[in-house]
Amino acid sequence: MTSDVVPDAKAREDSDIAALASGGRANIFGFLLRLAARLPFLFIAGRIYGPDVLGRFAYAIVVIEFAAQLATLGLKRGLAGALAQTKRDENHVLADAMLLTLLFSLAAAVLLMLFPQAMFPNSGLNGLDRLLPLIIVAVAGSDVALAACAWRYDIAATVRARAIIEPWTISIGAWVLSWYSLRDGLILSYVLSMIAALVASLWPMFRHFGLPRGWRPHPLRLWRMVRINIPLAAADAVEWGSRRLDLAILGLFVSPTVVGIYYVAQQVASLPQKLKTSFEPILGPVITRNLADNNHAAIARQVSQVGFWIIAAQAGVALALGIPGEAVMGLVGPEFVDGTLALGFLLLAEVVAATAVVSESALVYMARHRNLIISMMVIALQVALSFVLILLVRNAGYGDVMLAAAPAFALALALALGSAVKARLLGRLLHQHIMIWRPVLFLAGSAAVIVGCLFVALPHRFEWVELALGVPAILGVYGALIWRLGFGPEDRELFARRKGARSGTAEA
């Protein structure tokens, strides 16, 4: 009997790895599409609108997206657990989740409409600014709808909505609307992009689940879903806030212009972040199924596997964007070069945070309260370090370049500590060793730095060479070493297309 069970378990683990790899392939493709669309937006925003308008836009969007994060009630990840543990129709569970998201989104929108100064603390209200919070409904609704698609292993839906429709809508919209209003064009283009993303998210959701026929909302059932997901919602808010609090804190000490420069650095640095967050929807369902089977060894292997994939990809992108950082920031506009040091620290923060993100994919189901406490301690440390470093830099008489880098450095330190603690906690809970970092990462990274420095050493008039040839060379050397020395058979699964691995995941 045992001989029958073990092959079945091994086959299921292989199937899970194939599903994770298939989702990863789709999301790497999605990352490249997002990169192609995000850079034009930053170019348009920096060159046409300027850092002052961009800074005002950035602060407002930080508040809007934080409110939307809270409105999802952690269902971006919690929905997988709810669907895995229910005996009800899946579309009825999904209907409960969407209703809660709508109610909390409307509550957040009303609150911000009553206190719009939270979005625009350093400038007056213009035109339809007070109505901007209504877009929270679209942002939060799209997140939950895509989480539902991920339950069916349809990562292509996320790629279409988040990597194609959303970024290209905001890029094209920002350019077209600049002819209408340089004051309101960025905000209006953001609204258009979120509405387009919502439509692109709801369509595949209804295709997979259909209409919830016979569904009736029940207060006790809705409250139970809220109660179960509150720790996860808080952890999501803390993790998300750790990527935005730096900008909010900086905005208390500097002008909107510096905030705009920092926002560009933050947006460039967030590009590799999409590589790790895009694995979350597919990793959640795999982990919940293995938890139901009490297969802790499989969870440890999957977390280690996906963690290495993410860090390997993120480190390569971070090196390619960070080494020629001045040239990258200069693309947006000459005044944005002052954010190069901040960009470097932000890229470092994204790499060190990957361990925490993949560990948290399991912790939110196994130790959600302890995970929340660790997250809150990390964000408290980040806030404290940010204020201390900003005050030290300002009192020392340094300019905006060093001032903008201070919260980015604080973020990197706090996230590195959080990653170490969460990985250790997960290893103890699983009674397994979590092996994410591998020596080949440091070898490949060192080689990439040497190659990158050769291009950066070229005279300033050859800055275009840094971007046109330097970036591909850095990625080429790094990728070749990772492939030859770091990738084993299971790692190569990421690049091996299999028919019928999971429906929908490899389609883009």
N, C-alpha and C positions, 0 to 999 in steps of 0.2 A: 504493500500500500504506500509505503514511504517513497518508493521508487517512482510512483505515479505522481505524487504531490510535488516532489522536488523539481522535476522537469517542468511541471506546470508553473511553479513559482518562478523558475528561471526564464521561461518563455514570457511570463507576464512582465518581469523586470526588463527583459530585452525589448518588449513592446513599449514599455514606459520610456526607456531611453530613446527608442526610435521616435516616439511622440514628442519628447522634449527636443530632440535634434531637429525634427521636422518643423516644430514651432520656432526653433532658433534660426533655421534657414530663412523662414518667412520674415522673421524680425530683423535679421541682418540686412536682407533686401529692403525691408521697410526703413531701416536706419539710413541706408544710402539714399533712398528717396527723400526722407526727411531732411537729410543734410543738403541735398540738392535744392530743396524748397526753402529751408530756414535761412541759408546764407543770402539769397536774394532779398528776403524780408529785412534782415539786418542791414543790408546794403541800402535798401530803399529808406528804411527808418532813419539810419544814420546820415545819409547824404542829403535826403530831401527834407526830412522833418527836423533833424538836428538833435543833439543830446538833451536839450532842455525839455522839448516836447516828449521825447522818448522817455525821459526820467519820470515825468508826470504820468504817462501811460503805464510805465512799469509798476509804479507804486499802486495804482488803482487795480491793475490786474493781479498783483500779489494778494490783495485783500479779497478780490472776487474769487480767485481760485482756492484760497484758504477756506472761505465760506462754503464753496462747492465741495471741498474735501470733507468738511464736517457733515455736509448734507447727505453724503453717500453712506454715512453710518458704518463705514468699514466694509460695505458690501462688495467692493471691488474684489476683496479676497474672501470675505465671509460668505458670499453667495455660494461658493463651491462647497463649503461645509454644510450649509442649509440644504442644498440639493442632494448631497451625499447621504444625509441622515434622515431624509423624509420618505414617507410612504404615500404622500399626496401626489397629485399630478404636478409635474415639474413646472408647467406654466402657471399653476395657481401659486406656487411658492414665489415664482418670478414676479407675478402680479403684486403680491404683498410687498416685495422688495421695491418695485417701481413706485408703488403708492407711497410708501414711507419716504422714498427719495424725493418725490414730488412735494410732499407735505413739508419736509424739513428744508427743501430748497426754497419754497415760498416763504417760510418763516424767516430764513436768513435774508432773503431779498427784501422783505418788508423792514427788517431791522436796519439794513444798510440804507434803504431809501429814507428812513427816518433820521439816520445819522450819517449823511453822505461825507461828512468831514473825515471819516475814517479812511475813505478812498483817496481824498484829495486834501491832505493835511497842510500842504504848503502852497495851495493855489485855490482860487475861487471856483465856483461851479459854473459850467458853460453849457448852454443848450440843453441837451437831453441827458446830461451826466447823472441826474438823480434817478433815471430809469435804468441805468446800466446794470444794477443788481439783478434785474429780471433774467439776465442771461445765465444766472446760476442754475436755473432749471435745466437748460440745455447742457451745461458742462457736467453736472452731476448725473443727469439721465443718461448721457452718452457713456459715461464710465461704467455704470451698472449694466447697461445693455451689452457693452463689449465683454464684460465679465461673464455674462450669460452665454455669449457666443463662445468664449474660451472653454466653458464647461463642455461644449460639444466639440472641443479641439479645433475650433474655427479661428485660427489666429490671423488668417487673411483678412477677416473683417476689421481687426484692429489696424492692420497695415494700411488698408484702404482709407479708413476714417482718420487715423492719426498721422500717417506718414505721407498720404497723398492729398486727400480732400482738404483737411484742416490747414496744413502749412501752405499749400498752393493757393487756397482761397484767401488767406490773410496776406500773402505776398502780392497777389494780383490786386486784391482789394485796396491795399495800402497805396499802391501806385496809382490806380484809377481815382481813388477818393482824394488823393493829394491835389487833384485839379479842382476838387470841390471845396476842401477845407484843410489847411495845414494844421488847424487847431484840433479838429475832431476826426480827421481821417483815420488815424491809427486805431482809435477806440471803435469806430464804426466797422473797420475791417475785421477787428477781433470778434465783434458780434456776429458778423456774417460767417466767419469761419466756424464759430461754435454751433450756429444753427445748421450749417452744412454738415458738420461732423455728427450732430444729433440724428439727422435724417439718415446718414450713412451707417449709423449704429443701429437704429431701430429696424431698418429694413431686413438685415440678416437675422436679427433677433426674432422677428415675427416669422421669418422663413423657417427657422429651426424649431420654434416653440408653438407657433400659431397663436390664435386668440384664446384667452382663458375662459372658455365657455363653462358656465355653471359656477364660476368663482364669485364669492361674496366676501368682502372684507369683514374680519372679526376683530374687535378691539383687543381681546386677550391674546389672540394669536399674533397680532401686530406688536403688542407690547413685549411678548416673549422674544420676538426677533430683535427688537430694539435692545432689550436687556442682554441678550447673548452677544450682540455685536458691539456694545459700548466699549469694552476693553480694546477690541480690534480697531474701532473708529478712533479712539484716543491714540493708539499706537500709530495708525496711519497719519493722523494729524500732526503728531510729534515728528515722525519721520519726514513728512512733507515740509513741515515748518522749519526743520533744520536746514533745508535747502533755500529757504526764503527769508528767514529771520535775519540773516546777514545783511541783506539789502534793506530790510525794514530798520534795523539798528543803524546802519550807515546813514540812512535818510534823516536820522535825528541830528546828525552832526555836520552834514555837508549839503551843498546846493543840489537842486534837481539835475543840473548838468553832470555832476559827479555820479549821481545815482544812475543817470542814463548811460554813462561810460561803464559803470559796474554792471549794469543790466546786460549790456552787450557781452561782456566777459562771462557773465553767468549763463547767457543763452548759448554761447559757443561751448562752454564747459558742460552744459546739460545734454549736448548731443551724445556723448558716450553713455550718459546716464540712461538713455532710452534703450541701450543694449541690455541693461539688467532689468529694468522695470518691465520690459516687454516679455521677459521669461516668466514673470509672476503669474499671469493668468493660466499658463499651461502647467506650471510647477504646482500650483495649488491643488487642482484636481488629482494629480498623480500622488501627491503626499497624502491627501485625505483618504484615498483608496488604500494606500499602504498602511496608514494608521488603523483603518478598519480591519485589516488583516494582521495587525500587530507585527508587521515586517519592518522592524527598526533598522536592520542592516541595509535594506534596500533604500530607505530614506537617506541614510548617511552617504551611501554611494551616489545617489542622485543629487543630493545637495553639493557634495564634493565635485561631482562631474560638471554640473551646471555652473557652480561657482568658478571653477577653473576656466570654463568657456568664456564666462562673462569677464573675468579679470584679464584673461589673455587678450580679448578683443578690446576691452576698455583701455588697457595700458598702451596698446599699439596706437589707438586713436588719440589718446592723451599725448603721447610723444609726438605724433605727427602734427598735432595742433599747437602743442606747447613750445616745442623747440623753435619753430619759426613764428613765435607768438606775436612779435611786432608786425610782421608782414600780414598775419591773419587779422589782427585788430585794425591795421591800417587800411584793409579793404573797406571797412565800414566808414572810415573817415580819418584824417590825420589826427584829429583831437582825441580819438579813441585809443591811440597807442599808449596813453597813460595808464590804461587798464591791463597792460601786459603782465605785470607781476601778479596782480589779482587773478588773472586767467590761469597762471601757472599753479597757484595754490588751489584754485577751484578744481582744476583737472586732477590734481593729486587727491583732493578730497573725494572725488567720484570713484577713483580707483580703490582707495582704502575702504570706502563704504560698501563695496560689493559683497564683502564677507558677511557684513551685518544683514544685508538685504536677503541673501539666500538662506542664511541661518534663520532669519525671522519668518521665512516662508513656512518653516516647520514649527517654530516657537509659537506662532499665533494660534496654532491648534493644540499644542502640547502644554504650554506654560504662558498663556496670554497675559496673566497679571504680572508675572515676573518680567516678561518681555516689555510690558508697558512701563514698569518701574525703571528698568534699565534705560529705556528710550527717554523717559523724563529726566533722568539723571544726566544723560548725554546732552540733551538740549539745554539743561540748566548750566552745565559746564561750558557749552558753546556760548551762551549769553554772557556768562561771567567773563570768560576769556576775551570775548569781543569788546566789551566795555573797557576792560583793563588795557588791552593792547591799543585800542583807539585813543584812549586818554594818554597812554605813555607816548605814542607816536606824535600826537598833537602837542603835548607839553614839550617834547624834544625839538619841536619846530620843523618837522618834516612836512613836505607838501602833500598834495592830494594823491600822488602816486603811492606813497607809503601808507597813507591813511586808508585808501581803498583796499590795500592788500591786507590790512590788519584783520578784519572780520573773516576774510577768506582763509587766512592762516589759522585762526581760531577754529573755524569749521573743520579743517583738515585734522587738527589735533583731536578734537572731540569725536569725530567719526572714526578715527583710527582706534581710539580707546573703546568705543562702543562695539566695533567689529570684533575686537579681541574678546571682550566679555561675552557677547552673544554666541560666538562660535564655541567658546569653552562651555557655556551653559548647555547648548544643544548636544555637544559631545557627551556630557554627563547624563543627560536625559536618555539619550539613545544607547549609552554604554558602547559607543563607537568612536573612532578617531575621525574627525572632520579634516580632511586634507585638501585644501583649496589652493594655497600657494605652493608652487613648485620651483625648484632652483632654476629651471630653464627660463622663467620669467625675468630673472635678474640678468642672466647671460644675454638674452635677446634684447632686453632693455638697454644694457650697456653698449652693445653693438649699434643699436639704433641711435643712441646719443652721439656716438663718435661720428657716424655718417651725417647726422643732422648738424653737428657743429661745423663740419666742413662746408656745408652750404651756407650756414649763418655767417661764416667768416668772410664770405664774398662781399665786395664793395656794395654800398647802399643802392647804387643804381641797378644792381642785379637782383633786387628784391623779388622780382617776378620769378627768377630762377628758383628761389627758396620754395615758392608755392607750386610752380609748374613741374619742377623736377625733384626738389628736396622732399616734399611730402610723399610722393610715390616711392622715392628711394628709401626713406625711413620705414614706411610700411612694408616695402619689399624685403629689406634685410631682416626686420623684426619678424615678419610672417614666415619667411623661409626657415629661420632658426626654430621658431615655435613648432612648425610643421615637422621638421626633420628630427628634432631632439626632444620635443615635448609631447607630441600627440601619439597616444597609443591607439589600439583598435577601436575602443569605445569612443575616444575623442574624434576619430575620423568618421564616426557615425554622423557627425554634424554635417559632413559634406557628402554623405552617401545617400542618394535618393532611392527610396524604396517604394514600389507601388503598393498602395493600400495600407501604408503605415498607419495613418489615421485620416479620415476624410476631412478635407478642408484645411489642414494645416499647411500643406505645401503649396497651396494655391495662392497666387497673388495676382 
